[in-house]
Amino acid sequence: MVLSAMIVAPILEEVLFRGLLLRWLLVRFRWQGAILLQAALFCAVHFAVLTPGDWIRPLQLFLSGCVFGYLFLRTQNLWVPIIVHCVWNISPFLLGSLAGADGMIDQYIPAAEKYTKLLFIAVWAPLVVLFVWRKTKRGRTDRDF
């Protein structure tokens, strides 16, 4: 189950949301609108696992969908958002392990997930986007994606 959530799910989700849906939306919308729409759908699909009253998780899902979509468009390589998505899913497990869970990760994941993903949104995601932006071609217009 852990392997599925950390590796298999990100691959399937990226193929579906960025590889298929985002490409389809790009034919119909400008790249900004396509990214926002696929991120909203990515968030909506995950609503089954949301806790009532939890506003942080939908925000995390929507913003991560935007980041994954941007990374795909900027690099034109589906493996980039797949790898970032895997790191996104693995981060609570790693933080729980570093906190000394000693095999009882379940006790640490809820808190670790909230703070790790807030850290991801606030710090790591902008750094990844900046790095990818600097490493890819400059001078693109919004229609070049």
C-alpha positions in Angstrom: 0.0 0.0 0.0 2.8 2.4 0.9 4.6 1.7 -2.4 1.4 2.2 -4.3 0.8 5.7 -2.7 4.4 6.7 -3.1 5.2 5.4 -6.6 2.3 3.9 -8.6 -0.3 6.6 -7.8 1.9 9.5 -8.9 2.8 7.8 -12.2 -0.8 7.1 -13.0 -2.0 10.5 -11.9 0.6 12.3 -13.9 -0.1 10.3 -17.0 -3.8 11.0 -16.6 -3.8 14.6 -15.5 -0.7 16.0 -17.2 -0.1 13.6 -20.0 -3.7 13.3 -21.2 -6.0 15.9 -19.6 -3.6 18.9 -19.7 -2.6 18.2 -23.3 -6.3 18.0 -24.3 -7.1 21.3 -22.4 -4.2 23.0 -24.1 -5.9 22.6 -27.5 -9.0 24.4 -26.1 -7.5 27.0 -23.7 -4.4 29.1 -23.2 -1.8 27.4 -21.0 -2.7 29.3 -17.9 -6.4 28.3 -18.1 -5.4 24.7 -18.9 -3.2 24.5 -15.9 -5.8 25.9 -13.6 -8.5 23.6 -14.9 -6.5 20.4 -14.6 -5.3 21.4 -11.1 -9.0 22.0 -10.1 -9.9 18.5 -11.4 -6.8 17.0 -9.7 -8.1 18.5 -6.5 -11.7 17.4 -7.0 -10.7 13.8 -7.6 -9.0 13.7 -4.2 -12.0 15.1 -2.4 -12.9 11.6 -1.2 -10.0 11.6 1.2 -10.6 15.1 2.6 -11.7 15.7 6.1 -14.6 18.1 6.6 -13.4 21.5 7.7 -9.9 20.9 6.4 -9.1 23.8 4.0 -5.4 23.2 3.9 -5.5 19.9 2.0 -7.6 21.2 -1.0 -5.3 24.2 -1.2 -2.3 21.9 -1.2 -3.8 19.7 -3.9 -4.7 22.6 -6.1 -1.4 24.3 -5.8 0.5 21.1 -6.3 -1.6 20.4 -9.4 -0.6 23.8 -10.7 3.1 23.1 -10.0 3.0 19.7 -11.6 1.3 21.1 -14.7 3.7 24.0 -15.0 6.7 21.6 -14.7 5.3 19.4 -17.4 4.6 22.3 -19.8 8.0 23.9 -19.2 10.0 20.8 -19.6 7.8 18.9 -22.0 8.9 15.8 -20.1 6.3 13.8 -18.0 9.0 12.3 -15.9 9.7 15.7 -14.2 6.3 16.0 -12.6 6.3 12.3 -11.9 9.5 12.6 -9.9 8.3 15.7 -8.0 5.0 14.1 -7.3 6.7 11.0 -5.9 8.8 13.2 -3.6 5.6 15.0 -2.6 4.0 11.7 -1.6 7.2 10.3 0.1 7.8 13.4 2.2 5.4 12.7 5.1 6.9 9.2 5.4 10.4 10.5 5.5 9.5 13.2 8.0 7.8 10.7 10.1 10.9 8.5 10.0 13.1 11.3 10.9 10.9 12.2 13.8 11.7 8.8 15.3 8.6 6.8 14.4 10.4 3.5 14.8 8.1 1.5 12.6 5.0 3.3 13.8 4.7 5.7 11.0 0.9 6.0 11.2 1.2 8.0 14.4 3.4 10.6 12.6 2.0 10.9 9.1 -1.1 13.1 9.7 1.0 15.9 11.4 4.0 15.3 9.2 1.9 15.4 6.0 0.3 18.8 6.9 3.6 20.5 7.7 5.7 18.9 5.0 3.2 19.8 2.3 2.9 23.4 3.6 6.7 23.5 3.5 6.6 22.1 -0.1 4.1 24.8 -1.2 6.0 27.7 0.6 9.6 26.8 -0.2 10.3 23.8 -2.2 7.8 24.2 -5.0 8.9 27.8 -5.9 12.5 26.6 -5.9 11.8 23.6 -8.2 9.8 25.9 -10.6 12.6 28.5 -10.6 15.2 25.8 -11.2 13.2 24.3 -14.1 12.5 27.7 -15.5 16.2 28.6 -15.6 17.2 25.3 -17.1 14.7 25.4 -20.0 14.6 27.7 -23.0 14.0 31.3 -22.5 11.9 33.7 -24.6 8.9 31.4 -24.9 5.5 33.0 -25.3 2.3 31.6 -23.8 1.5 29.8 -27.0 4.9 28.1 -27.2 3.9 25.6 -24.5 
